Amino acid sequence: MTSIQFASLNTNGLNTPEKLSSLLRLLWSKKVQVAFIQETHFRRDAMPSLKSPRYPDTYHNCFSGSKSRGVSILIARSVPWEFSDAHTDDNGSFLFLKGRLAGQLYTLVNVYLPNTKQLRALTGIPSRLDDFAEGVLLVRGDLNVALDRVVDVSRGTSHLAYSYLRGIKQLLHSHQRINTWRILNPEVKDFTFYSAARDSYSRLDYFLLSHSVVSLLASSVIDPLTFSDHVMLHVSLKSPLPAPKSWQWRLNESLLQDLEVAQAVHTAISQYFETNQTDDVSSISVWAAYKCVIAGSSSNME
């Protein structure tokens, strides 16, 4: 089995060509196959194209009221994709996408919550998703909440009450959503957002996976900061897509039509067996080594 590379980034606006180009270059350089983007800040009636030859399949949900919020999912040409269905809200807060990715049915979800009243904004999403989801469910969420004030905030404190945070975690737990990065890094402190106003770091960005498919999780990594105040978060999931076959050398047979090359090959073969075919070396070893030697000699002639 091979794996599919997912990544996410809150870009804090993509309305300049320079920032859009930087994002696409970053995704391609990181070999991202499915990208979840938050806070695109596109207007629904005047949205620039995120399509590129490297990411030909793009899906968006924008807020019609202003240039705020907005989520997108980009799928690279390097992974087979068959679209099935999509579902959005009117506020540019979430995008549900369903289809076959590398032959496997996936439900890809991109969620962006406001920086206040997060629990109320989140409450209706899991039940709507339960009715929509099929196959492997992967949820990317900028929840604007550090779920654990001790390990997810550099200062070790939160302005939200413990009972409020517990309500969010219980909601996710009741719908069997697993925090992929935390399951692989149970005691590590690392962060995805820097607040200049508070001079503090926190982890607000998550990839959530269903309990039933946790075995597909291969890796989860947090990148350093780039051009946004959020970092890029990566997840790799095992895929049924066959791994590429290893490269095998083959002789360019057209070279044998060249008399000089043919004579050189004949000479190399004769010299090899005259030197190596002795009584103290088995014929199996001689033959195995011969194939390596003649492949190297022929490669030098190409």
VONUTOR-20269 format. One record per atom (N, C-alpha, C): residue in one letter; x, z, y. Coordinates in pm, whole numbers, plus 32768, in hexadecimal, padded with zeros to 4 digits. Example, Ala and Ser with C-alpha at 12.3 -4.5 7.8 and 13.67 -1.06 7.14 Angstrom:
VONUTOR-20269
A8527830C7DC7;A84CE830C7E3E;A8528830C7EB6;S850582C47F1F;S855782CA7F96;S850A83138003;
end
This chain:
VONUTOR-20269
M805480007F89;M800080008000;M80578000807C;T80277FBF80E6;T80687FC58168;T8016802281C0;S8028801C8244;S7FDD8074829D;S7FB58028831A;I7F50805C835F;I7F20802583DE;I7F488085844C;Q7F7C804E84BA;Q7FAE809F8528;Q7F4680A68599;F7F12811E85B1;F7EB38137861C;F7EF98183868C;A7ECD816C8707;A7F0581B78778;A7E9B81C487E4;S7EAC8226883B;S7E4C823988A8;S7E9582648925;L7E5882438997;L7E93826B8A17;L7E2782708A82;N7E2382DE8ACB;N7DD382E68B45;N7E2982AD8BB5;T7DFF823A8BEC;T7E5381F18C4B;T7E3C821A8CDC;N7DCF82678CF6;N7DAF828F8D80;N7DA182158DDB;G7D5F81AE8DA5;G7D4381358DF4;G7D9B80C08DCE;L7D5B804B8DBD;L7DA57FD18D97;L7D827F5E8DF5;N7D6C7F7A8E73;N7D3B7F138ECE;N7DAA7EC98F19;T7E277EDE8EF3;T7E937E908F30;T7ED37E3C8EC2;P7EF67DBE8EE1;P7F357D688E7C;P7FB57DA48E43;E80037DEA8E96;E80807E258E67;E80687E8F8DFC;K80047EE38E13;K7FE77F4E8DB3;K7FAF7F158D31;L7F5B7EB18D3F;L7F227E708CC9;L7F8F7E2E8C75;S7FEC7DEA8CB7;S805B7DAA8C6F;S80B47E138C2C;S80CB7E828C73;S811E7EED8C3A;S80DE7F258BBB;L805B7F358BBE;L80147F698B49;L80237F0B8AD2;L80097E8A8AE8;L800F7E2B8A7A;L809C7E208A40;R81007E248A97;R818B7E218A67;R81AC7E9F8A16;L817C7F118A47;L81967F8F8A02;L81577F8F8977;L80DA7F63896E;L80957F6088EE;L80DE7F07888A;W81087E9288B8;W814A7E33885E;W81D37E678834;S821C7EA48892;S82A07ED88870;S82997F49880B;K822A7F94880D;K8215800287AE;K81D47FD3872D;K81B97F518721;K817B7F1686AA;K80F17F51868D;V80A77F6B86F9;V801F7FA186EC;V7FC17F3286C0;Q7F737F4C8659;Q7F157EE88626;Q7E877F008659;V7E637F7C866D;V7DE07F9D86A9;V7DF980028719;A7DCF7FDE8792;A7DE880338808;A7D6480678840;F7D6080E9885B;F7CEE812A889B;F7D18814D892A;I7CD28116898C;I7CF6812B8A18;I7C8681758A5E;Q7CA781DD8AAC;Q7C4682298AF9;Q7C63821C8B8F;E7BFC82398BDC;E7C0282308C6E;E7C3A81A88C9C;T7BF8813F8C6F;T7C1E80B98C9C;T7BF880A18D2E;H7B8F80E68D5C;H7B5D80DC8DE6;H7B2F804E8E07;F7AF880078DA3;F7AC07F828DBC;F7A2D7F8F8DE3;R7A007F3C8E3D;R79717F328E59;R79337ED08DF6;R78B97EED8DCC;R78787E978D69;R785E7E0B8DA0;D78497E008E23;D78297D7D8E5D;D78A67D348E8F;A791C7D718E85;A79977D308EB5;A7A0E7D618E63;M7A087D468DE2;M7A6D7D7B8D88;M7AD87D118D6C;P7B587D308D82;P7BC17CD18D5F;P7BCE7CC68CC8;S7C0C7C5B8C9B;S7C1D7C468C0B;S7C967C928BD8;L7C837CDC8B6C;L7CF37D1E8B2B;L7D2B7CCB8AB9;K7CF17C578AA2;K7D1C7C038A32;K7DA77BCA8A4C;S7DF27BBF89E1;S7E737B7C89E6;S7E877B3A895E;P7EE67ADC8953;P7EFE7A9E88D0;P7F207B048864;R7F5E7B73888B;R7F847BD98829;R7F107C358806;Y7EAF7C448860;Y7E397C988849;Y7DBC7C47886A;P7D967BED880F;P7D287B91882E;P7C9D7BCF8825;D7C8E7C3E87DB;D7C0A7C7D87CB;D7C047CFC881F;T7BAF7CFA8887;T7BA47D6C88E2;T7B117D9188F4;Y7AF77E1388FB;Y7A6E7E468908;Y7A6F7EB48972;H7A087EB789C6;H7A097F0F8A3B;H79817F538A4E;N79867FC68A8E;N790F80058AC7;N793580398B51;C78EE80088BB6;C790F802A8C41;C789980708C82;F78B880C28CE6;F785181068D34;F782780AB8DA6;S77A8808F8DAF;S777780308E14;S7772806D8EA0;G777280F28EA9;G775F81318F2A;G77D7812E8F86;S785081308F4B;S78C881338F9F;S794081108F49;K79B4810A8F8A;K7A3080F38F41;K7A6581798F0E;S7A2981AA8EA6;S7A5582258E66;S7A34821B8DD1;R7A6D82748D85;R7A5782798CF4;R7A8181F58CB3;G7A3981CD8C4C;G7A5481508C08;G7AB1815F8B92;V7A8981258B20;V7AD981298AA6;V7AE0809D8A6A;S7B4F80828A26;S7B63800089E6;S7BA980128960;I7B967FB08908;I7BDE7FA88889;I7C177F1B887D;L7C997F118865;L7CDF7E928858;L7D157E8687CA;I7D057E11878E;I7D347DFA8705;I7D967D868704;A7E0A7D9D86C9;A7E767D3C86CB;A7E5F7CCB8668;R7E9F7C5C8682;R7E947BE88629;R7ED97C0285A3;S7F2F7C68859E;S7F7E7C838525;S7F2F7CC784B7;V7EB37CEE84D2;V7E627D31846C;V7DDD7CE7845E;P7DB27CC483E4;P7D337C7E83D0;P7CBD7CD583FC;W7C627C988448;W7BF07CE2847F;W7B727C8E8477;E7B047CCC8444;E7A807C8C8440;E7A1C7CE98482;F79E87CC184F7;F79897D148542;F79047D1C84F9;S78C87D9684FD;S78447DAA84C1;S77DD7DD78527;D77FB7E428575;D77977E7985D1;D77DE7ECF8639;A77997EE886A9;A77CE7F3E8713;A775C7F8C8752;H777D7FFF878C;H771A805387CE;H775C80998844;T7719809E88B7;T775080DD8930;T76E581308974;D7711818189D6;D76B281C78A2D;D76B281838AB5;D766381B78B12;D7657817B8B97;D76BC81B28BFB;N770882178BD3;N7760825B8C32;N77F382358C22;G781181D78BCA;G789D81B28BB4;G78ED821F8B72;S78AA82738B22;S78EC82E88AE8;S791682D58A56;F78D3827D8A0D;F78FC82698982;F78DE81DB8954;L792881B488EC;L791A813188AD;L792881448817;F78BF811F87CC;F78C3811E8739;F78D7808D870E;L7934807686B4;L79527FEF8685;L795E7FF185ED;K791A7F9285AC;K79187F8F851A;K79407F0584E8;G79937F018481;G79BD7E828448;G7A237E9783DA;R7A537E2983A4;R7AB87E2E8339;R7B427E188373;L7B967E7A835C;L7C207E78838D;L7C7B7E738313;A7CC37E028305;A7D197DEE828F;A7CCA7DFE820D;G7C4E7DCE820F;G7BFC7DD18197;G7BB07E51817F;Q7BCA7EBA81CD;Q7B897F3C81BE;Q7B247F51822E;L7AAC7F81820D;L7A467F9C8271;L7A6D801682C3;Y7A7080058347;Y7A95807083A5;Y7A278081840D;T7A1A80FD843D;T79D1811984B8;T7A3481578519;L7A4E810E8587;L7AAF813885EB;L7A64816C8664;V7A8881E18692;V7A3C822386FD;V7A9C824D876C;N7A7A822987E7;N7AC9824E885C;N7A6F82A088BA;V7A99831C88D5;V7A4683788924;V7A9683AD899A;Y7A5883AD8A0F;Y7A9383EC8A85;Y7A2C844D8AC0;L7A5084CD8AC7;L79F785338AFD;L7A1E85538B8D;P79BE857E8BDF;P79DE85A58C69;P7A3186248C6A;N7A6886488CDF;N7ABC86C18CE6;N7A6C873F8D02;T79E787338D01;T798D87A88D06;T791A87918CA5;K78DE87FE8C77;K786A87F78C1D;K788687A08BA3;Q78FB87B48B69;Q792487628AF7;Q78CB87778A7D;L78A387F58A65;L7851881189EE;L77CC87C989F7;R778E87CA8A6C;R770E87868A7B;R771E86EE8A68;A778B86B68A9C;A77A286268A8E;A77BD860089FD;L77FE865B89B3;L7823863D8928;L77B0865188C7;T775186A788EA;T76ED86D5888A;T76A286648846;G767985FE888E;G762785958851;G7675852A8808;I76F985288818;I774884BA87DF;I775684C28747;P777A8534870B;P778D85368679;P7712850D8629;S769A85398652;S762285158607;S760484808612;R761A84468688;R760883B68697;R766D836A8643;L76E483A1863A;L774D836185EC;L772E83698557;D76F683D88529;D76D383E6849C;D767283788470;D7618835084C9;D75B882E684A7;D75F9825B84A7;F7667824B84F1;F76A781C98502;F771A81B3849F;A7763821C8480;A77E5820E843C;A77D881E383AB;E783881918382;E784A816A82F6;E78DF815C82DD;G7906816C8260;G79928159823C;G79EB81C68272;V7A6681A38290;V7AC8820282C8;V7AA8821A835B;L7A908297837E;L7A6D82BA8407;L7AE682F5844E;L7B0F82B384BB;L7B7E82E4850D;L7B4E82F2859D;V7B53836B85D1;V7B24838A8657;V7B9B83A986B0;R7BA48360871F;R7C0983808783;R7BC183BF87F9;G7BE98436881D;G7BA4847A8889;G7C0184B388F2;D7BE884918971;D7C2084DD89E1;D7BB2853F8A05;L7BBC85B789CE;L7B51861A89DC;L7B5B86688A5E;N7BCB86578AA6;N7BE286A38B21;N7BD987398B09;V7BFD87608A8F;V7BFC87EE8A68;V7C7288068A0B;A7CBB88718A26;A7D2088A089C7;A7CD989008967;L7CCD88D888E8;L7C798922888A;L7CB089AC8868;D7D3289BC886F;D7D6E8A3F8852;D7DC78A6488C8;R7DA08AC78915;R7DE98AEA8990;R7E768B1C8974;V7E8F8B4F88FC;V7F128B8788DA;V7F798B1988C0;V7F558AB6886C;V7FB78A508843;V7FA289CB888A;D7F3089B888CD;D7F148936890B;D7F25893789A2;V7F5189A689DC;V7F6989B18A6C;V7FF089F38A80;S804489B78AD6;S80CB89ED8AE8;S80C98A7A8B21;R80678A9A8B74;R805F8B208BAF;R801A8B858B52;G7FDC8B548AE6;G7F9A8BAD8A87;G7F158BE48AB6;T7EDC8BA98B20;T7E5C8BD88B54;T7DFF8B618B6D;S7D7F8B7E8B81;S7D1C8B168B9E;S7CB48B4D8BFE;H7C838AF58C55;H7C198B228CB1;H7B928B248C6D;L7B898AEE8BF2;L7B0D8AEF8BA7;L7B048B6C8B50;A7A8C8BA18B44;A7A788C1A8AF4;A7A908BFF8A60;Y7ABD8C658A19;Y7AD78C56898A;Y7A5A8C278940;S79E68C5E8966;S79688C398923;S79478BA68939;Y796C8B7089AD;Y79528AE389CC;Y79A98A898973;L7A298AAC8969;L7A838A608912;L7A588A6A8880;R7A2A8ADF8858;R79FC8AF087CF;R79848A9987B3;G792B8A868815;G78B78A308803;G78DE899F87EB;I794589708833;I797488E6881F;I79B288D78794;K7A048937876D;K7A44892F86E9;K79DE89388679;Q7979898C868A;Q791289968623;Q78C189158617;L78AA88D28687;L786288538684;L78B287EB8636;L793487E3864F;L798887838607;L799087A88573;H799D88298557;H79A6885684CC;H79258839847F;S78B3884A84C0;S78338834847B;S782187A38453;H786587488497;H785E86BA8475;H78DD868C842C;Q792C86ED83FE;Q79A186D383A9;Q7A05867583EB;R7A2C86978465;R7A92864A84AB;R7B16869984AB;I7B7E865A8474;I7C00869B8464;I7C60866884CF;N7CA886C3850F;N7D0D86A38573;N7D8C8673852C;T7DA785F08533;T7E1285B684E1;T7E9C85ED8506;W7EB985F98587;W7F3F862785AE;W7F5586B98584;R7EF1870C8595;R7F0087998575;R7F0C87AF84DF;I7ECB875D848D;I7ED4877183FC;I7F61875483C9;L7FA986FA840F;L803386DB83E9;L809887338432;N806D8773849E;N80C687C784EE;N8081884D850B;P806D889E84A4;P8018891584B2;P804C897C8516;E80CE8982852E;E810489EC8585;E815289B585FD;V815189318610;V81A188F3867A;V815388F386FE;K819B890F876C;K815F890387F1;K819088818830;D813488258848;D815487A9888D;D80D7878188DB;F80E887318944;F807C871D89A3;F806A868889C3;T7FF3866789F5;T7FD285DB8A12;T7FB085C28AA4;F7FAD862B8AF7;F7F84861B8B83;F7FD3867A8BDB;Y7FFC86478C4F;Y8041869A8CB1;Y7FEE86A48D30;S7FD0871C8D5B;S7F8787358DD6;S7FEA875C8E44;A7FFB87028EA5;A805587218F14;A801D87938F6A;A7F9887988F78;A7F5A88008FCB;A7F74888C8F93;R7F6F88998F0D;R7F85891B8ECD;R8014892A8E9A;D806288BD8E9F;D80E988BC8E67;D80E788F18DD8;S809188B78D87;S808488E48CFC;S8067886D8CA1;Y808888808C23;Y806E881A8BBC;Y7FFF884C8B60;S7FB287ED8B2C;S7F4A88128ACD;S7F30879E8A6D;R7EEB87BA8A01;R7ECA8753899F;R7E34873B89A7;L7E1086CD89E9;L7D8386AA89FE;L7D57863489A8;D7DB885F0896A;D7D9D85718925;D7DA98585888F;Y7D4A854C8845;Y7D42856787B5;Y7D1D84E88768;F7D5184DE86EF;F7D1D84848689;F7CDA84DC8621;L7C5A84C38607;L7C0E851185A7;L7BE784B98531;L7BF684F184B9;L7BDE84A6843E;L7B7A84F483E9;S7B2784AD839E;S7AC984EF8344;S7B12853682D2;H7AD685A582A4;H7B1085F08235;H7B2B859681BD;S7ACF853D819F;S7AD384EF8123;S7B45848B811D;V7B81846A818F;V7BEB84038190;V7C6F843981C7;V7C7F84BD81C8;V7CFC84F881FA;V7D7384C881A7;S7D5C84A68128;S7DC9847880D2;S7E0883F68104;L7DC383AC815C;L7DF983308192;L7E5E83498202;L7E6283C38236;L7EB883E182A9;L7F4B83DC8281;A7F96838482C4;A8025837682A7;A807B83BD830F;S805783B38390;S80A683F383F8;S805484018477;S807F845B84CE;S8042846D8552;S80B1849A85B1;V80C38450861F;V813684648678;V810884658709;I814484BB875A;I812C84C087EA;I81A684878831;D819384218884;D820083E188CF;D8222842F894D;P82938411898D;P82B084478A12;P825684068A7B;L825484408AF3;L820884088B62;L824183808B8B;T81E583258BB3;T821082A28BE7;T81D982918C74;F817E822F8C88;F814C82138D0E;F80CB825E8D2F;S809882AE8CD2;S801C82F88CE9;S8039838D8CE4;D7FD683DE8D0C;D7FE6846F8D00;D7FC484A08C73;H7F9584448C1F;H7F8284608B91;H7FEE84168B41;V800684448AC8;V806784018A71;V801C83AE8A09;M8067835789C7;M802D8308895B;M8033835888DA;L7FC483568893;L7FB7839E8815;L7FA9833787A5;H7FF783488739;H7FF982E886CB;H7FC48328864B;V7F7F82D785FC;V7F5482FE8575;V7F6882868519;S7F9E82A084A4;S7FB08239843E;S7F5A825E83C6;L7F0781FE839A;L7EB182148325;L7ED581B082B8;K7ED981DF823D;K7EF4818781CC;K7E86811E81C2;S7EAE80A6819C;S7E5280368198;S7E5D7FED8113;P7DEE7FB280E3;P7DF67F628067;P7E397EDC807B;L7E5C7EB980F7;L7EA07E3A8111;L7F247E3880C6;P7F3F7DD18073;P7FBC7DCF8026;P80367DD28080;A809A7E1D8056;A81187E2080A0;A815E7D9A8096;P81A17D6E80FF;P81E67CED80F8;P82517CEF808C;K825E7C7F8046;K82C17C757FDC;K834D7C718017;S83AA7CAA7FCB;S84357CA77FF8;S846B7C187FF5;W84C67BFA8050;W84FE7B75805A;W855A7B5A7FE5;Q854F7AE47FA9;Q85A67ABD7F3B;Q85EF7A3C7F60;W86737A3A7F45;W86C179C37F64;W86A379537F01;R869978D97F33;R868C78627EDF;R86EA77F77F13;L872477B07EB5;L878077447EDA;L873276D17F1B;N876A769F7F87;N873676257FC3;N876275B07F6C;E870875807F15;E872D751D7EAF;E875A74997EEC;S8734747C7F66;S875E73FE7FA5;S87F673F97FBA;L883574717FBE;L88C674737FCE;L890F74337F5A;L88D374357EE2;L891473FF7E6C;L891F73677E70;Q88D673297ECB;Q88E172987EDB;Q895F72727F27;D899E72D27F67;D8A1C72BC7FAC;D8A8D72CA7F46;L8ADA72607F32;L8B4072607EC9;L8BA972CB7EDE;E8BD072E37F5B;E8C34734A7F77;E8C0173D47F53;V8B8273EF7F76;V8B4774727F55;V8B3A74827EBF;A8B0C741B7E7C;A8AFC74217DEA;A8B81743C7DA5;Q8BEA73FA7DD6;Q8C6E74107D9C;Q8C9F749D7DB5;A8C8574D27E2E;A8CAF755A7E4F;A8C6775C07DF7;V8BE775AA7DDD;V8B9A76047D86;V8BD175FE7CF9;H8BEE75847CC7;H8C2575747C40;H8CAB75BD7C33;T8CFE75B07C99;T8D8075F37C98;T8D70768A7C98;A8D1576BE7CEA;A8CFE774E7CF1;A8CCE77847C6B;I8C7777397C27;I8C4477667BA5;I8CB6776A7B3F;S8D0777017B3C;S8D7576FA7ADC;S8DD8776B7AF2;Q8DFC77807B6F;Q8E5D77E97B8E;Q8E2778737B6B;Y8DA678887B82;Y8D6B790C7B65;Y8D76792C7AD1;F8D4C78CE7A7B;F8D4B78EB79EB;F8DD978F279B3;E8E3578A179EA;E8EC078AA79BC;E8EFA793479D9;T8ED1796E7A49;T8F0879F07A73;T8EC37A657A2E;N8E407A5D7A19;N8DF17AD379F2;N8DC17AD47962;Q8DC37A64791D;Q8D907A617894;Q8DFF7A8B7834;T8E0A7B0D781F;T8E717B4677C9;T8E307B98775C;D8E7F7BBC76F7;D8E497C047683;D8E1A7C9176A4;D8E547CCE770B;D8E347D5A7729;D8DBC7D697788;V8D7C7CFB77B0;V8D067D007807;V8C917CBD77C0;S8C1E7D0377BB;S8BA97CCC7776;S8B757C5177BB;S8B397BF8776C;S8B027B7C77A5;S8A917B997807;I8A467C0677F2;I89D97C2A784D;I8A107C4C78D8;S8A7D7C9878DC;S8ABA7CBD795C;S8AF57C4379A2;V8B337BED7953;V8B6D7B73798D;V8B007B1D79CD;W8A907B0F7988;W8A247ABA79BA;W89E37AF77A38;A89CE7B7A7A36;A89907BBD7AA9;A89E87BB17B25;A8A6B7BC57B13;A8AC67BBA7B85;A8AD27B2A7BB4;Y8AC97ACD7B56;Y8AD37A3F7B79;Y8A687A167BDC;K89ED7A467BC4;K897E7A1F7C1C;K89977A4E7CAB;C89D27AC47CBA;C89F17AF67D41;C8A5F7AA27D83;V8AC67A847D34;V8B377A387D6B;V8B0E79AC7D94;I8AC479667D3E;I8A9E78DD7D5E;I8A3B78D87DD1;A89E479427DDE;A898879477E50;A89D579567ED2;G8A3D79AA7ED0;G8A8F79BA7F49;G8ADA793D7F6C;S8B1278FA7F07;S8B5C787D7F21;S8AFF78127F58;S8A8778077F20;S8A2977A07F4E;S89F677BD7FDA;S89E478407FFB;S89B578648081;S8A1B783980EA;N8A9C784680C9;N8B04781F8129;N8B0877898144;M8ACC773C80E9;M8ACB76AB80F9;M8A54767A814A;E89EF76D2815C;E897476A881A2;E898C76A48238;
end
